[in-house]
Amino acid sequence: MVKFWFAAAWIGCCFLSPAFTGDAHAADSDTLPPPNILWLTSEDNGPQLGCYGDEYADTPNLDKLATRSLRYQKCWSNAPVCAPARTTLISGMYATSLGGEHMRSGVEVPEDFQFYPNVLRNAGYFCTNNSKTDYNFADSAAFDSWHECDGKAHFRHREREDQPFFSVFNFTISHESKIRNKHTLVHDPDKAPVPAYQPNVHTVRRDWAQYYDRLTEMDALCGKVLQQLDEDGLTDSTIVFYYGDHGSGMPRSKRWPYNSGLHVPFLLHVPEKYKHLAPADYNSGGVSDRMVSFVDMGPTAISLAGADLPSTMQGVPFAGQLNGKSKDYLFGYRGRMDERVDMVRSCTDGRYVYIRHFHPERMYFAYIDYMFQTPTTQIWKKMFDAGELNEVQSKVWQVKPLEELFDLQADPDEVNNLVSDPAHADQLNSMRSELRNWMKSTTDLGVVPEAEMHRLAGKTPPRQWAHSSGLDWEHLVDMAWDTTTAWNGLDESKLQELRKLCKSESSIDRYWGTRGLTLAILSPDQTLDAKSHAAALELLDPIAAKDESPIVRAAACEGLLVAGNDTQREQAKETLLHFANVNNEGHFVAMTALNLIDNHRRELDWDVKSVLRKVPTKGDNPPIRADKYVASLLKYLLAN
C-alpha cells in the first residue's frame, strides 16, 4: 500500500511537469478504453465528514479519498428523502416532472423510457447495483436496468476483465433507523454538535453521537470497496463518485427541502489517465464551487462513458465529453411525505435558500409514524408540549409561513427567516421568479394534487398524461402560486379571481380556487370581512356537496368545517368521513381526508373515533409500498 501511494504521488508530481499536459492526455484519449465508474453511496447523511471540516467526525477513508478527489461544496439531492431522490437519480429527471416527488409514489414509467443504466449497458458497460432500488415506480423497469441488482452484485462478476463496469454500492448503516438502535457510543454525546433548531438535551446529543458513530462504520465500508478496487489493479482506471443520498436522518434534515435536508457530501475522483474527462476545475484534493445535484448524476455518468444523452433527461453533465454549463440555481421538492400530504419547493444560489410552502396552514411536524420513532423527535415534541422550548426550537410544531429565505453564510442552521427584511427584497424576488419559472419549464406535476393526478391520468404514466392533456402548465403553476397568497390576505380583486376558478370546467382550477378561499379562512394573520366571508361560503357550499372530483370536494369541506354554519359543518364532516374509507374513493383520497380530519378535529371537538374504528385500513389495489399509510393515520387518530 505504501508503494501504491508513493507511485500515486510520483504520478501527481509528473502531471505538473510540461510532459504531462492536457494536450498529451487529449492525444492519448482516443486509444484509451472507456473508464470504469464506481458509485459509493451512503444513506441519510449530510456533509458531516472530516474532509468537510467537521472536527467531531471520524471518517478516515473518505478523508483519504478526498485528498485525491474534487470535493464539491454544494451538491443537493433534490429530494430530502430516499425514494423521490432515487427517482431523480435513476431517471436523470426531476421527480416532480414524473409525478414521483411523493414518498412511495408508485407512478408508472413513461413508454420507451431510458434510465441511465440502460444507456450504459447499451454502451457496453457491465452494470451492477448493490443493492438499493426504491425508485418510486409502479413497475420493475428501473430494477431491470441492471445486469446484477442484489446484495451480491459486484464489478468482479463481469465476464471479461476488459469490459468496463458501472457499479453502485449503497451503504445503509447510516440510515435513520440505525440512529434508534442502542449501542455503546464511541463519539462523546456531550461534545455532539446540535443545530439551533433542536433542543440541546442529552437525548438529542445521544442521537447525534450515534449518527456520527454510524458514519464511521459507513466510512469503513467505503474503504473496503476501495481496497477491493486496489487489489484488483483497477484504481488507476476507475472514476469514483462518493455521495450521501440526502441530508442526515435526524428530524428537520430528512424530509425537509432546507439545505439541511438536501445538502450532501460529494467527492469525485478521476484517475490520472482520464483527466481529459475531468471537470475543468479538477484538482486532486481541491474544492469545486460548481453547484450540482442528483438530476445531474446519471447524465454525468453517461457523459463519462462516451454515450449519448437521452432527450428526456433534464440533468446537466458536469464532467466528460458532454460537460455542460454551470448552474446558477439548484432546486428541491417535498411532496406527500409518508402519510402526510404536503407540497414544498425550494431553491438555492449557493448562499441563499428560498422555500415556498403550498400548504402553509399545516404545521411542519405533523405526526409521521416513522419519524416519531426517533428519540429526538419524541423528546422535542414532549418539551414543546411542556413549554420548555425557545422560539426557534418551537417553530416545527407550528403552522408555516408562505415563504422562507435564509442566508447560509450568516445563518447555516436556517432559523432566521429574511422574507420580511427590506434589505433582502431583491434577493427574495429574484429567487421567487427562478423557482416559479423552473416549475413551469420542467412541468411540475405537483400542481395537480396526487389523488387528482391519478384520477385524471388513469393508467397512463403521469408524465405522458401531462404532455398529452392539453393543459396549460404555465397557467397551472401561476395559479398554484397566486391562489396560495390568500394565506397572507384576500382583497376584492383576489376574491373575484378565486370565484372564477371555482366555476371553471377544470377540476385543477377548481381545486386551487377552493384552496385559496380556504386559506383565506384559515389564515391566522387576517380576518375576512362579513361580505367576503359570506361570498367564500357561497362558493364552497356547492363544491363540497357535488363536485365530481373528490379532492376538490375535500378541499371545500375544510373551509366549511372552520367557517360554515352548523349544517355545512355537519355535511363537511360526513363527506370527509366517507372519503376516509379507502373503499369509496381510494387510498390517496383517504389520506387527504384523514389529514384534514386530524387538522381540525380538536378545534371542532369531533367525536369521530366511533366511525373511524369501522373504517378499513386497506382497500383494493393499494399503491405500491404506500398501503400502510392509511393504517398509520387511523392508528394515530384513534390513539389521540
N, C-alpha and C positions, 0 to 999 in steps of 0.2 A: 504494500500500500504506500509506503514511503517512496519507493521508486516511481510509483504512478504519479504521485503529487509532484515529485521532482521533475518528471518528464513534462507534466502539465505546465509547471512554472516555466520550464525552458521554452516550451512552445509559445507560451504567453509572451515571453521576452522577445522571441523571434518575430512574433506578429507585429511588434512595434518597429522592427527594422525595415529598411527600404525593400528588402527581398520579399517581405510578406505584406504586400499592399493589397488594397481592394481589387485592383486590376488583375493581379495574379490570381486571386480567387475567382474572379469572373471568367478568366481564361480557362481555369480548370473545371468550372462548374458544369460544363456540358458533358464531361466524361464521368462525373460523379453519379453513383446510384442515388435514388431518392433517399432522403433521411428517414430513419426510424423516428417515431413520435411516441413519447410516453407521457401520459397524464397521471399525476398523483393528486387525488382529491380527498379532502377531509370534510367531515360533516359538522355543521353548526359551529363554525369558529371564524371569528374576525381576525384582524392582524395582531393578535396577542402573541407575538413571536419575538424572540431575541433580536432577530435581524431587522425587525421593525421598531427597535428601540425600547421594547418592553423589558425592563430590568427584573420583573417578577417572573418572567417566563424562563423555561429551561428546555430549549429546543435545539440541541447541538447539531443534529443532522441537517435540518433546514437552514440553520445559520451558516453551515459549511457550504451548502448548495448555493446560498445567496452570494457567497464570495466569488463564485464563478458564474453568476447569473445576472440578469437585469431585474431589479426589484421595482415593481410598479407601485407608485404612491397612491393611485386612485383606480381601483377596479371595483365595479359594482356587480352584484349578482342579478340585478334587475328585479327579481322577486325575493322577498325576505324569508321564504320557506321552501322546503325541498322540492315538492312536486312541480309548482309553476317555474321554479328556477331551472329544473331539468327539462321542462317543456321548451324553455328558451334555448338551453344548451343543445339539445338533440336536433332541434329544427333550424337553428340559425335565424329564428324569427322571435319577435316579442310575443310572449304568451297571450297578451291582450289581443293580438291580431288573429289568434286561433280560437278565441273564446276559452282559453285554458289557463287564465290567471287565477281561477278559483281552486282552492285546495280539493284534490280529488275531483277534478272537473269531469273526467271521463268523456271528453269530446271525441268526435270522430275525426280521423285523419283525412285531409283532402285527397282526392284521387290523384294518382301519379305523383305523389309527393316524395321527395328525396330527403332523407336525413343525412347528416354528414358521414356516418359510417357507410351508407350506401355509395356515396361518391368515392370514398377512399377504397372501398372494396373493388369498385369498377376501375379504379386506377391501379389495381394490383396489390393493394395492401392486405395483410393478414390482420383482421380487426378483432380485438378481444375486449371484453368488459368484465371486470372482477369487482363487484358484480351488481351494483345498484342500478336499477332501471327507474321505476317510479316516474314514468314520463307523462303521466296525467292523461293518457289517451284511452279510448274505449277498447281499442283492439291491440294486437301484438305487433303491428307493423314496425314500430321503433325497436322493439325487443328482437325481432327477426333480422335486424340490420347487421347483426354481429356474426362472425364465424363461431365465436365462443362467448357465452354470456352466463356465467355461473361462478361459484366460489372457487373453482379450479382454473378458470381462464387465465392464460399466461402467454406471453410472447414466445416462450420456449417451446410452444406446441406447434409452431408453424412447420410446414412440411419441408421447406427448403431454407437453409441458412441464409441464402442471398435474397430471400423475399423480405421486402420492407414490412415493418409492422406498425400498427397503431394500437396501443394498449392503454387501457384505463384501469387503475387500481383505486378503489374507493374505500376509505377507512371510516368505519362507523364508531370507533371507540370514543370519539369526541362528541357524539350525538347528544342532544338534550336529555335523552333518557338516562344516559350514563352519569349525569350530574346527581341523580337521585340515589344511585347505588352507594350505600355507605361503605367506605373503606378507610384504612389508615392513611391519613393525609401525609403527603410529602411536602407540599407547599404550606407554609405557616399562614393560617387564616387571619391572624392578627395583622399580617402585612399585606393582605389582599387588597388590590385597588377596587374601590366601589364607586360607580358613577353617581353623580349628584342626584339623579332622579330616583335612586333606590335608597332605602333606609340602611344606614351603616351599622348593622347589628350582627351578632355572631352568626345567626343562621344564614344571612346573605353572604357574609365573608366566607363561611364554610363552603357554600355552593361555588363561589368564585375560585376558592382554593382547589376544590375538586375538579372544576373545569380546567384549571391550569395543569393539574395532575394528568388529566386525560389528554391534553395537548402534548405533554411529554411522552406519553405512551404512543400517541399518533405519530410523533416525530420519529420514534424508534421504528415504526412500521415503514415509514417513508425511507429511512436509512437502509432497511432490509432489502427493499426493492432496488434501490440504487446500488447496493452491494452486489445483488444478482446481476445487474446490468454490467457492472465492472468485471465480475467473474467470467462473464460470457464474452468479454472483449468488445462490448458494444457501446461503451461510454463515449467514444470519440465519433460515433456515427448516429447518436440518438439525441434528438431535441427533446428537452424535458420541460413540461409545464407542472408547476405545483400551485394549487389554489384551494381555498375553502369554498363550501357550496352556498353559504350566505353567512350573515353575522352570527354571533355567539348564540347558544341555546338558552341563554339567560333572558328572562322576560324584559320586553321593550327593545330587545335586539331582534331575535327571531320573531317573525310575523309582522314586523312594522317597517315600512319603507323609509325610515330615517337612515342617515348614514350609519348609525349603529347596527341596523339590521341588514344593510346592503353592502357595506364596505368589507371586502375580503382580501386576504393576502394573495399576491400573485407573483411568482418567480418564473422567469423564462430563461432557460439555459440553452444556448446554441453552441455546439462544438466548433472548434476552430475551422475545420474544412467546410463548414456550412455557413460561415459568417456572411456570405453573399445573400443568404436568406434572412438574416437577422434584421431587426428594426434599425432604422438609420441612427438612432441614439444608443445602439447597443454598446455596452462596455462591461466586461466581466467585473462583477462587484459594484456595478453602477446603479443609478436610480433613474427611472423614467417618470416624467411628469405627464406623459401622454395618458389620457383617460380612455379606459377600455371597459367593456362589460361582457356579460355572458353571451349576449347575442352575437358578439364578435368572435367567440372562441372557435366554433365549428368552421366558419369561413376562413379563419386563420390557419387551422389545420389543413384545410383543402388547399389554401394558397401555398403552404409549405410543401405539400405533396406534389405540387405542379399540376393539379387538376383544375377543371373549370368550375366556376361557382354557379350553382343553380339560381335561376332568376327569382325564385321565391324567397331566397334568403335576404334578410334585411341587415345583417351584420356587416361590418367593415373590417377586412383583414388588416392586422397591424404588423404583419411580417410576411415574408415570402414574395413570390412573383407578383401577387395581386395587392401588395401593400397599398392601403388607401389613405385618404386624408384624415388627419387627426380630428377628433370630435371636440366640439365646444361644450356639449352637454351630455350627461348620462341620465337615463330615465328609470324609474322604479314604479312598482304597482303592487297593490294588495286588493284582492277580491274577497269572495267568501272565504273565511278562514275557519276551517273545520265546520262547526255548526253555526257560526255567526256570520250573518250576511253583512257585507261591507263593501265599500269602494273608495280607495285612496290612490292618488297618483303623486309622484314626486320627481324632482329633477335636481341636478347639481351642476355647477360650473367648475367644481373642484374646491371652491372656497365656501360658497353659499349653498344651502339646501332649501328648496321650496317644496311645500307639501300642500296638496289640495284634498280636502275631505268632502266627499259627496254624500256622506251620512253624518253630518255634524251633530245631529240630535241623539246619536248613540254614544255611550261612553267608550273610551279607549279599551278598557279591560273588561268587556262583557265576559261572563263566565264561559270559558272553554275547558272542557273536561281534561284534555291532555295537558294544557298549560298549567292548570291548577294542581297538577301532581308534583310540581316543582316546589320545594320548601320555600324558596324565596317568594314565589307568588302568594303562598298561603300566609306567611308572616307579614308580607306587605299589605294584604287586604285586612288582616286582623288588626294591624296597627292603624290603618285608616279608619276602620270602624270604631276604634277606641280613641280617635282624635289625637294620635301620637305622631303624626307626620307633619312636616312643614309644607308650604305651598307647592314647592317644586315636586316633592315626593307624592303629593296628593293628586297631582294632575291626572294620572292614568285612571283614576276612579271617578272621573267626572266627564261630562259631555265635551265634545271637541269644539274648537273654533273652526270656521270655514277654511282658514288658511294659516299656514305657519311658514316662517322664514328664519333661518338660523345662519349665523356666521361661524363656520367651523374653526376659523383661526382664533377668534376670541372666545368661543363657546363650544368646545369639542363635544360636550355631552348633550348639546341641542336642548337646552332648557329655557333660553331667553328668546321668546318669540318677538321678532322685529317688525311684524306686519304693520303695527301702528306707529312705527318710528319714521317721522318725515325724512330723516336723513337717508333712509333706505327705500324711499318710494320708487326711485328709478330702477333699482335692482329688483324690487318686487314686481313692477310692471313688466320688466323685461322677461323675468322667469315665468310669469303668468303666460305671456304670449308664447314663449318657447314650448311650454308644456301643452298648452291648448293646440298649438299647431302640430306638435308631434302626435297627439291623439288623432288628429284629422288625417295626417299623412300616412299613418300606419293602420287605419281602420280599426280603431279601438272598440272591440265588441262589448266592452264593459258598459257602454252607454245603453245597452239593451240588458235589462235585468236577466239574470241567469235563467230563471224559470221561463221567462217570456222568450228568450233566445231558443231554448229547447222546444217550446210550443210552436214557434213560427218556423224554425228550421226543420223540425221533424227528424227524419232520418238523414237529411243532408248534412254533411260536415259544416259547422258554423261558418268557417271561412268561405266556403263555396256559396253558402246561402247569402252571406253578406255581399258578395260581389255580383250575385245574380238577382238580388232582391229589388234593385232599382231604387233603393233608399239613398237619400242624400246624407252622407256621413258627416259632411261639414255642418249641416243643419243639426244633426243629432248631437254632435259634440258641443256646438254652441248652445243648444237647448239645455244640455246637462249642466253646463257652466252657469248659464244665465238664470235658470229657474232656482238653482240652489242658493243664489244670493238672497233669496227671500228669508234665509236664516238671519240675515243682518238687517232686514226691514222690507216693507212692502208698500209702495205708493200706488196711486190710482192707475198710472201707466202700466206698471208691472202686473197689477191685478187684471187689467184688460188682456195683456199678453197670455196670462195663465188661463183666463176664460176661453180664449181662442184655442189654446192647446187642448183643454179639457173637452172641447167639442169636435176635435179632429177625428177623421176617419182612421188615423194611425194609432194603434194601441200604444206605441212607444211615445208618441206625442202626448197622449192622454196620461200615460204614466208620469212623465216629467211635469206636466201641468198639475197633476194631483199632488206630486211630491212638493212642488213649490207652495201650493196652498197649505199643505200640512206643515211644512217647515215654518211658514209664517205664523201658524197657530201655535206651534211648539216652542218657538224661539223665546229664550229667557230674557232677551235684551229689548224687546219691543212688544207693545200690545196693539192688536188691530182695533181700529175704531169700530163703532157699532155697525156702521154701514158695510165696511169691508168684511167684518165678521159674518154678517148675515149673507153677504154675497158668496163668501167661501163655502158656507154650509149649503147654500142653494146649489152650488156646483157639485159638491162632494156627495150629496144625498143620493141622486140618481145613479152616480157612478158606482157607489158602494152597493147599490141594490141590484144592478142589472148589467154591468159592463161584461162584455164577452171574455175579457182577459181576467183570470183570477188574480194576477199580480197587480193589476190596476185597481181592482175592487179592494184588495187588501190594503193598498196604499191609501185609498179613500177612507177605509174603515179607521185607520189610525187617526186621521183628523177628526172624524166624528166621535171617536172614543173620548177625545180630550175636550172638544168644544161643542158637541152636539147636545140636543135635548135628550130626555130620558128614553124616548122611543128610538131615536137614532143611535144612541149608545148601546141599547139592548140589541138592536139589529146588527150593529157592527160586531158586537161580542159574539153573537150566534154565527155570523158569517166566518169570523176568524176561527172559531171552534170547528166549524165544518171543514175549513181548509186545513186545519191541523191534522185531520185524518188523512194519512197518506193514500188511502184507497179512493179518495174523492178526486184530488187534483194532482197527486204525485208528490214525490219527496221534496222537490225544490220549492214548491208552493207551501208544503207543510213546514219546512224550515223557516220560511219567511213569516208565516202566520205565528209560529211558536216564538220567534224572536219578538214580534210585536206584542204578543200576549205577555211575555216576560217584561218588556219595556214598560208596560202600563198597568199591570195587574195590581201593583201595590197602591198606586195613587187612586185607583178606582175601587179598591177593596173588593176585588173579584173573589168569588168562591167558585173557582173553576176546577179544582182538583178532582171533584167527583166525576166531572165529564172527562178530564184528561186521563183518569185511570182506565177508562174504557177505550181510549184511542190506541190503535195498533202501533207498534214500534217499527214495523216493516210492512211494506206493501208489495205489490207485484213489480217485477223488473226494477229493483233498486239500482241506483247508479253505481258504477264500479268503485269499490273501496269507500263509498260515501254512505253505505247503507246503515251505518251505526249512528249517524249524526242526529236523526230524529229521536232515536232512543236516548241519546245523551241529553238532549234538550228536555225530553219528558222526565227523565230521571231527576234532573236539576229542578224543574218546576214543581215536581211532586214532593221534593225534599225541602223546599224553601218557601 
